[in-house]
Amino acid sequence: MRSQVKSAPKPVNNAMTAGAVARQLARQEAELDARRNLLKHEIAHEVRDGRDSAEWSFDQSTFGVNAAVLEATARTMRNIEDAMDRLNTKSFGLCIECDHRIPPVRLEALPFAERCRVCQEHLDEEERQKTEEFFRPLF
């Protein structure tokens, strides 16, 4: 957490935002369930016999993409569930870094946002720098 002077949290209108988060959660749950069922079906019917290597390779690529999408969806689900917890603790809509109110337009676009745009950009830049440092050539 950055060392900033924290002002008193501003009140959040949870009535409208709670509905948006609940609708987003329901959509994500349905999507996650559909993708889980699709992957289960693909795993159950994964048979290489009778297919050439190109067909088998294509199927493996498709399975990998579906698994990546499922992981991203699961991550989104965790974010939405965390947002629902913040609604219950009355901290929804407040940046976890600076305690300022997250603009409603940001919450409308990303109902589970836990940081204001400025703090999220700082975090993204820190992560980008760590990644660049990790992959920097030794010589």
N, C-alpha and C positions, 0 to 999 in steps of 0.2 A: 504494500500500500504506500502510495506516495505521501510524503510529509506535507500536508496542506492543512490550513486551518479549516476545520469543518464548521459550517454554519448549521443552525437548527434545521432539521428536516422539514421540508415543506409538505403540507397535506396533499394527499393523493386522492383523486376521485376514483375509487375502486369499483363503483357500480358498473360503469361503462366498460372499463378495462377488464374486469372480471369476466364479463360475457364474452369479450373478444378472446381472452385466453382460453376459456372453456370451449369455445367453438374451434379454436386452433388445436386444442388438445384432442377433441373428438375426431377432427380430420386426420391428425397424425396417428391416432390409435387405429383408425380404420385402414390407413395406408400401411402402417407397420404390420397389421394383421394380414392384409392381402399379400404383402411381400413375403412374410414368413411362410404363408401357405404355398406361395409359388416356389420358394426355395425348397420347402419340404417335398413338394411334388417332383422338382428336378432331381433332388438327391435320391428319392425313392426310385426314380426311373433312369438313373445313370447307368447305362450299359454300353460298353464299348463294342461288344460283339456286333459284327455286321456293318460297321461303319468304317470308312477309311480315316486316315490320320487327319485330313483336313476337316472332316465333319466333327471328329472328336475334339480337335483343337478349337474349333469355333464354339462348340458346346462348353468347353472349359473356360474360354474367354467370357462367354455370356454369364456363366456361373460366377466368375470373379467379379464382373461388373455388378451383378445382382447382390452379391455379398457386400460389396463396397457401399451400394445404395442402402442396403439394410443397416449397415453400421452407421451411416450418416443419419438415417431415420431414427435409429435408437438413440443417438446422441441428441437429436432434436427433441425426442420424447423426454429424455432426462432434463433438458433445459426447460421444457414446458412444465414438467412436474416441479422443478425448483421454483419456477415463477408462481405456480399455484401455492407453494409453501410460503413464498414471500407475500402473496395476497393475504394469507391467513395471519401472518405476523405483522401486517400493516406496513411492510417495508417495500412493497411492490411499487415500482416507478421511481425509486431512489437509487442513484448510482452507488454501487458497493465500494467505489474508490473515494469519491468526493462528497457523497451524501446529498448532492444536488438533485433536483427533480429531473428525470429523463423526459425530454419533450414528448408530448402525446403523439406527434407525427412519427417519431421513432418507434414508440410502443405499438402504434397501429401497424407499422411495417414489420416489426419484429417484436411480437408481444412478450417474448421471454428475454428481452434485452436486460442485462443486469448492470450495464455501464452506460454512461452518457457517451455521445459520439467522441468527444475529446479524449476521455479516459480510454475508450476502446481503441482509438487510433494510437495512443501511447503504448498500450499493451501490444497491439499488432506490430508496431515498430520494434519493440523490445524482442518479440518473438522472431521477427525477421532477422534482426541482428544476431541473435543466438544461432539461428539456422545457418546464416552466412558464415559465422565463426566456426561452427561445427564442420562445415563442408569446405572451408578454406584450405587450399593446398598447403602442404607442409613446407614446400620449397618455393 
